């Protein structure tokens, strides 16, 4: 009979676990992939035709496909390729670090079944996937422990910021933490992290100021996108492209005054906060013997993506980035610290694993794209079904009376 310490002894991993991980990933992707939202398809078309600007790199590189026209079918193909690319890069990164121990494999299963990974697959076409791939490669460069690691990581994160400025709060803090964590000394770790963070912060500031299009340039880019697109571009996406960060802040201050926003916070935000807290709990246990500075930097890196809620309201995207950062940091800890896997065996007992797995399977958020898969998962299942049952019961009672 399997007891609470079923994972305590290292075991030779049966190839069946590879198949299970791949199958679970395929199921998650199949269930959550939705028809891309026009917002994401529109932002793919931003380019540098009117000058250097934020979010214009992908459209510039895709110019042979986008120009002179961009059909809806082509947009779907590009959007799916972007999402699949980031998902596969992250999956391989996680598997290579967790495959050597059964406990690690179970953490891998929690990762692929997590609400964060599900949101990734559901947000087809969003550029977040490319930022994720850049972050993974930056972490790989840092893990090598070479003198050039921090500069390679900086270059990759500058590329990510050029794709979308969200890379700064999304993944730069996690990359900085890994730069600190993988260094040979405290001094070297702080220096490596500073190189990445300061370089990315300066570049983002320049991008948001020098790279801000003038009103006439923004209007010209919007008109060009409307001319090229053989589908109706998303008006809000076009407006965001020409809006400054300060204007964005004022716009979303109004959004946050609506009841619809706070309903979203209650249903998706609370669930994502719980999932983020679980990754923090796992990482703090893995880093139990580490200095307090390491633990503080780790927690800050995991929660950093939530800061985007100040100027935007895509709550699932930001929460998903936070959850994925938590899993990536856990994988790095396990691959770099032999004591981490022992700590994982101690906390990830069979009952705990099963509870967390079931929570992943039965919970979900509103998808960024079209689709209503979330209404059959917690907490939406309760909110949607209980009132219907109550209404039916009331109606039946009235008919009976």
C-alpha positions as CSV (number, residue, x, y, z in Angstrom):
1,X,0.0,0.0,0.0
2,X,1.3,3.5,-0.9
3,X,1.8,5.7,2.1
4,X,2.5,9.4,2.4
5,X,6.3,8.9,1.7
6,X,5.8,7.0,-1.5
7,X,8.3,9.3,-3.3
8,X,11.0,9.2,-0.7
9,X,13.3,6.8,-2.5
10,X,14.9,7.7,-5.9
11,X,13.6,5.4,-8.6
12,X,14.5,4.6,-12.2
13,X,11.9,6.5,-14.2
14,X,9.7,4.2,-16.4
15,X,9.3,5.5,-20.0
16,X,5.5,5.4,-19.4
17,X,5.8,8.7,-17.5
18,X,7.1,10.4,-20.6
19,X,4.0,9.2,-22.5
20,X,1.7,10.3,-19.6
21,X,3.3,13.8,-19.5
22,X,3.0,14.2,-23.3
23,X,-0.6,12.9,-23.3
24,X,-1.6,15.2,-20.5
25,X,0.0,18.2,-22.3
26,X,-1.9,17.3,-25.5
27,X,-5.2,17.0,-23.7
28,X,-4.6,20.4,-22.0
29,X,-3.8,22.0,-25.3
30,X,-6.7,20.4,-27.1
31,X,-9.2,21.4,-24.5
32,X,-8.1,25.0,-24.0
33,X,-7.0,26.1,-27.5
34,X,-9.6,28.5,-28.8
35,X,-10.2,30.5,-31.9
36,X,-7.8,33.5,-31.6
37,X,-9.2,36.8,-30.4
38,X,-8.9,39.6,-33.0
39,X,-6.9,41.6,-30.4
40,X,-4.1,39.2,-30.7
41,X,-4.3,38.9,-34.5
42,X,-4.2,42.7,-34.8
43,X,-1.1,43.1,-32.7
44,X,0.8,40.6,-34.8
45,X,0.5,43.1,-37.6
46,X,2.3,46.0,-35.8
47,X,5.6,46.8,-37.6
48,X,8.3,49.5,-38.0
49,X,6.9,51.0,-41.1
50,X,6.2,54.3,-39.3
51,X,9.4,54.1,-37.2
52,X,10.8,52.1,-34.3
53,X,8.0,51.4,-31.8
54,X,6.9,48.9,-29.2
55,X,5.4,45.6,-30.3
56,X,6.6,46.1,-33.9
57,X,9.3,43.5,-34.2
58,X,7.1,40.5,-34.9
59,X,5.1,42.2,-37.6
60,X,8.3,43.5,-39.2
61,X,9.8,40.0,-39.3
62,X,6.6,38.6,-40.7
63,X,6.4,41.2,-43.4
64,X,6.7,38.7,-46.2
65,X,3.5,37.0,-44.9
66,X,1.6,40.1,-43.8
67,X,2.2,42.2,-46.9
68,X,0.5,43.1,-49.1
69,X,-2.5,41.4,-47.4
70,X,-3.0,39.1,-44.4
71,X,-5.8,36.7,-44.6
72,X,-7.7,35.4,-41.6
73,X,-6.5,31.9,-42.3
74,X,-2.9,33.0,-42.4
75,X,-3.4,34.9,-39.2
76,X,-4.7,31.7,-37.5
77,X,-1.7,29.7,-38.7
78,X,0.7,32.4,-37.4
79,X,-1.1,32.7,-34.1
80,X,-1.1,29.0,-33.5
81,X,2.6,28.7,-34.4
82,X,3.5,31.4,-31.9
83,X,1.6,29.7,-29.1
84,X,2.8,26.2,-29.8
85,X,6.4,27.4,-30.1
86,X,6.5,28.9,-26.7
87,X,4.6,26.0,-25.1
88,X,7.0,23.4,-26.6
89,X,10.1,25.3,-25.6
90,X,8.8,25.6,-22.0
91,X,7.7,21.9,-21.9
92,X,11.2,20.7,-23.0
93,X,12.9,23.0,-20.4
94,X,10.8,21.7,-17.6
95,X,11.0,18.0,-18.6
96,X,14.8,18.0,-18.9
97,X,15.1,19.3,-15.3
98,X,12.4,17.2,-13.7
99,X,12.6,13.8,-15.4
100,X,15.4,12.2,-13.3
101,X,13.2,11.5,-10.2
102,X,9.6,10.3,-9.8
103,X,8.8,13.3,-7.5
104,X,10.1,15.6,-10.2
105,X,7.9,13.9,-12.8
106,X,4.9,14.4,-10.6
107,X,5.8,18.1,-10.3
108,X,5.9,18.1,-14.1
109,X,2.4,16.7,-14.2
110,X,1.2,19.5,-11.9
111,X,2.9,22.0,-14.2
112,X,1.2,20.7,-17.4
113,X,-2.2,20.4,-15.7
114,X,-1.9,23.9,-14.0
115,X,-4.2,26.7,-14.8
116,X,-1.2,28.8,-15.8
117,X,-0.2,26.3,-18.6
118,X,-3.9,26.0,-19.6
119,X,-4.2,29.8,-20.0
120,X,-1.0,29.8,-22.1
121,X,-2.6,27.4,-24.6
122,X,-5.9,29.3,-24.5
123,X,-4.3,32.6,-25.3
124,X,-3.6,31.7,-28.9
125,X,-1.7,34.4,-30.8
126,X,-0.7,36.5,-27.9
127,X,2.9,37.5,-28.0
128,X,3.5,36.3,-24.4
129,X,4.5,32.9,-25.8
130,X,7.5,34.4,-27.6
131,X,8.5,36.3,-24.4
132,X,8.3,33.0,-22.5
133,X,10.7,31.3,-25.1
134,X,13.2,34.1,-24.7
135,X,13.1,33.8,-20.9
136,X,13.6,30.1,-21.1
137,X,16.7,30.5,-23.3
138,X,18.0,33.3,-21.0
139,X,17.7,30.9,-18.0
140,X,19.5,28.2,-20.0
141,X,22.4,30.6,-20.7
142,X,22.7,31.5,-17.0
143,X,22.6,27.9,-15.9
144,X,25.9,27.3,-17.7
145,X,27.7,29.4,-15.2
146,X,29.9,31.1,-17.8
147,X,31.1,34.7,-17.7
148,X,29.0,35.5,-20.7
149,X,25.8,34.1,-19.3
150,X,24.4,37.4,-18.0
151,X,25.2,39.2,-21.2
152,X,23.5,36.5,-23.3
153,X,20.5,36.6,-20.9
154,X,20.4,40.4,-21.3
155,X,20.4,40.2,-25.1
156,X,17.6,37.6,-25.1
157,X,15.5,39.7,-22.7
158,X,16.1,42.9,-24.8
159,X,14.8,40.8,-27.7
160,X,11.7,39.9,-25.6
161,X,11.1,43.5,-24.7
162,X,11.3,44.5,-28.3
163,X,8.6,41.9,-29.0
164,X,6.4,43.2,-26.2
165,X,7.2,45.5,-23.3
166,X,5.4,43.2,-20.9
167,X,8.5,41.1,-20.8
168,X,10.0,43.5,-18.2
169,X,7.5,42.7,-15.4
170,X,6.7,39.2,-16.8
171,X,10.0,37.4,-17.0
172,X,12.9,39.8,-16.4
173,X,12.6,39.4,-12.5
174,X,12.7,35.6,-12.9
175,X,15.7,35.8,-15.2
176,X,17.4,38.2,-12.7
177,X,16.7,35.7,-9.9
178,X,18.2,32.9,-11.8
179,X,21.3,35.1,-12.6
180,X,21.7,35.6,-8.8
181,X,20.9,32.0,-7.9
182,X,23.2,30.3,-10.3
183,X,26.3,32.5,-9.6
184,X,29.4,31.1,-7.9
185,X,29.3,33.8,-5.2
186,X,26.9,36.3,-3.7
187,X,28.8,39.2,-5.2
188,X,28.8,37.7,-8.6
189,X,25.1,36.8,-8.3
190,X,24.1,40.4,-7.4
191,X,26.3,41.7,-10.3
192,X,24.8,39.3,-12.8
193,X,21.3,40.2,-11.8
194,X,22.0,43.9,-11.9
195,X,23.4,43.7,-15.4
196,X,20.2,42.1,-16.6
197,X,17.8,44.2,-14.7
198,X,19.4,47.6,-15.3
199,X,20.0,46.9,-18.9
200,X,16.4,45.8,-19.4
201,X,15.0,48.8,-17.4
202,X,16.9,51.3,-19.4
203,X,16.0,49.7,-22.7
204,X,12.3,49.6,-21.8
205,X,12.4,53.3,-20.8
206,X,13.9,54.2,-24.2
207,X,11.4,52.1,-26.0
208,X,8.4,53.7,-24.3
209,X,9.7,57.2,-24.8
210,X,11.7,57.3,-28.0
211,X,9.7,54.5,-29.5
212,X,6.3,56.1,-28.9
213,X,4.8,57.0,-32.2
214,X,3.5,60.5,-32.8
215,X,-0.3,60.8,-33.4
216,X,0.0,61.1,-37.1
217,X,2.4,58.2,-37.3
218,X,0.1,56.1,-35.2
219,X,-2.8,56.9,-37.4
220,X,-0.8,56.0,-40.5
221,X,0.1,52.6,-38.9
222,X,-3.6,52.0,-38.1
223,X,-4.6,52.7,-41.7
224,X,-1.9,50.5,-43.0
225,X,-3.1,47.6,-40.8
226,X,-6.7,48.1,-41.9
227,X,-5.5,48.0,-45.6
228,X,-3.5,44.8,-45.2
229,X,-5.9,42.8,-43.0
230,X,-8.5,40.8,-44.8
231,X,-10.5,40.7,-41.6
232,X,-11.8,43.4,-39.3
233,X,-8.9,44.5,-37.0
234,X,-9.7,44.9,-33.3
235,X,-10.3,48.6,-32.6
236,X,-9.0,48.4,-29.0
237,X,-5.8,46.8,-30.1
238,X,-5.2,49.6,-32.6
239,X,-5.9,52.2,-29.9
240,X,-3.5,50.6,-27.5
241,X,-0.7,50.7,-30.0
242,X,-0.9,54.5,-30.2
243,X,-1.6,55.1,-26.5
244,X,1.1,56.1,-24.1
245,X,1.7,54.3,-20.8
246,X,0.2,57.3,-18.9
247,X,-2.9,57.3,-21.1
248,X,-3.2,53.6,-20.6
249,X,-3.1,54.0,-16.8
250,X,-5.9,56.6,-16.9
251,X,-8.0,54.4,-19.2
252,X,-7.8,51.3,-17.0
253,X,-8.5,53.4,-13.9
254,X,-11.9,53.8,-15.4
255,X,-12.2,50.1,-16.2
256,X,-11.4,49.2,-12.6
257,X,-14.4,51.3,-11.5
258,X,-16.8,48.9,-13.2
259,X,-18.5,45.9,-11.6
260,X,-17.6,43.7,-14.5
261,X,-13.9,44.1,-13.7
262,X,-14.3,43.2,-10.0
263,X,-16.4,40.2,-10.9
264,X,-13.4,39.1,-13.0
265,X,-11.1,39.7,-10.1
266,X,-13.2,37.6,-7.7
267,X,-13.6,34.7,-10.0
268,X,-10.3,34.5,-11.9
269,X,-8.1,36.7,-9.6
270,X,-8.7,34.7,-6.5
271,X,-8.1,31.3,-8.2
272,X,-4.9,32.5,-9.8
273,X,-3.7,34.0,-6.5
274,X,-4.2,30.6,-4.9
275,X,-2.3,28.9,-7.7
276,X,0.5,31.4,-7.5
277,X,0.7,30.9,-3.7
278,X,1.1,27.2,-4.2
279,X,4.1,27.7,-6.4
280,X,5.5,30.1,-3.8
281,X,4.9,27.5,-1.1
282,X,6.7,24.8,-3.2
283,X,9.7,27.1,-3.9
284,X,10.1,28.3,-0.3
285,X,10.2,24.6,0.8
286,X,12.8,23.8,-1.8
287,X,14.9,26.8,-0.7
288,X,14.4,26.0,3.0
289,X,18.2,26.2,3.8
290,X,18.8,29.2,1.6
291,X,19.5,32.8,3.0
292,X,16.5,35.0,3.5
293,X,17.6,37.3,0.7
294,X,17.3,34.4,-1.8
295,X,13.7,33.7,-0.5
296,X,12.7,37.3,-0.8
297,X,14.1,37.7,-4.3
298,X,12.4,34.5,-5.3
299,X,9.0,35.5,-4.1
300,X,9.3,39.0,-5.7
301,X,10.2,37.3,-9.1
302,X,7.1,35.0,-8.9
303,X,4.6,37.8,-8.1
304,X,6.1,40.4,-10.4
305,X,3.8,39.7,-13.3
306,X,0.8,40.7,-11.1
307,X,2.1,44.3,-11.1
308,X,0.7,44.7,-14.7
309,X,-2.8,44.8,-13.2
310,X,-2.0,48.5,-12.4
311,X,-2.1,49.5,-16.0
312,X,-4.0,46.6,-17.7
313,X,-6.8,44.1,-16.8
314,X,-5.9,40.8,-18.6
315,X,-6.0,39.1,-15.2
316,X,-5.6,35.5,-16.5
317,X,-2.5,36.4,-18.6
318,X,-0.7,38.1,-15.7
319,X,-1.7,35.3,-13.3
320,X,-0.6,32.7,-15.8
321,X,2.8,34.3,-16.2
322,X,3.3,34.3,-12.4
323,X,2.4,30.6,-12.1
324,X,4.8,29.7,-15.0
325,X,7.6,31.7,-13.4
326,X,7.0,29.8,-10.2
327,X,7.3,26.4,-11.9
328,X,10.4,27.5,-13.8
329,X,12.1,28.7,-10.7
330,X,11.3,25.4,-9.0
331,X,12.8,23.4,-11.9
332,X,16.0,25.5,-11.7
333,X,16.2,24.9,-8.0
334,X,15.8,21.1,-8.5
335,X,18.4,21.0,-11.2
336,X,21.0,23.1,-9.3
337,X,20.5,21.9,-5.7
338,X,20.7,18.3,-4.8
339,X,18.9,19.0,-1.5
340,X,15.9,20.5,-3.4
341,X,14.6,17.1,-4.6
342,X,14.7,15.7,-1.1
343,X,12.7,18.7,0.1
344,X,10.2,18.2,-2.7
345,X,9.8,14.5,-1.7
346,X,9.0,15.7,1.8
347,X,6.2,18.1,0.8
348,X,4.8,16.5,-2.4
349,X,3.4,13.3,-0.7
350,X,0.9,11.3,-2.6
351,X,-2.2,12.8,-0.9
352,X,-0.8,16.3,-1.6
353,X,-0.1,15.5,-5.2
354,X,-3.5,14.1,-5.8
355,X,-5.3,17.0,-4.2
356,X,-3.3,19.5,-6.3
357,X,-3.8,17.5,-9.4
358,X,-7.6,17.4,-8.9
359,X,-7.7,21.2,-8.2
360,X,-5.9,21.7,-11.5
361,X,-8.2,19.5,-13.4
362,X,-11.5,20.9,-12.0
363,X,-10.6,24.6,-11.9
364,X,-10.3,27.2,-14.7
365,X,-10.5,30.8,-15.7
366,X,-12.2,32.7,-18.5
367,X,-10.3,32.2,-21.7
368,X,-8.5,35.2,-23.3
369,X,-10.0,34.1,-26.6
370,X,-13.5,32.9,-27.6
371,X,-15.0,29.8,-25.9
372,X,-16.7,28.9,-22.7
373,X,-14.8,25.9,-21.4
374,X,-14.5,27.7,-18.0
375,X,-18.2,27.4,-17.2
376,X,-17.8,23.7,-16.4
377,X,-14.9,24.3,-14.0
378,X,-14.5,25.9,-10.5
379,X,-15.4,28.5,-9.5
380,X,-17.6,29.2,-12.5
381,X,-19.4,25.9,-12.3
382,X,-20.8,26.8,-8.9
383,X,-21.8,30.4,-10.0
384,X,-23.5,29.2,-13.1
385,X,-25.1,26.0,-12.1
386,X,-26.4,26.6,-8.6
387,X,-28.7,29.5,-9.6
388,X,-30.1,27.4,-12.4
389,X,-30.8,24.5,-10.0
390,X,-32.3,26.9,-7.5
391,X,-34.5,28.5,-10.2
392,X,-35.6,25.1,-11.5
393,X,-36.4,23.9,-7.9
394,X,-38.4,27.1,-7.2
395,X,-40.3,26.6,-10.5
396,X,-41.0,23.0,-9.7
397,X,-42.3,23.9,-6.3
398,X,-44.6,26.5,-7.7
399,X,-45.9,24.1,-10.2
400,X,-46.5,21.5,-7.5
401,X,-48.3,24.0,-5.3
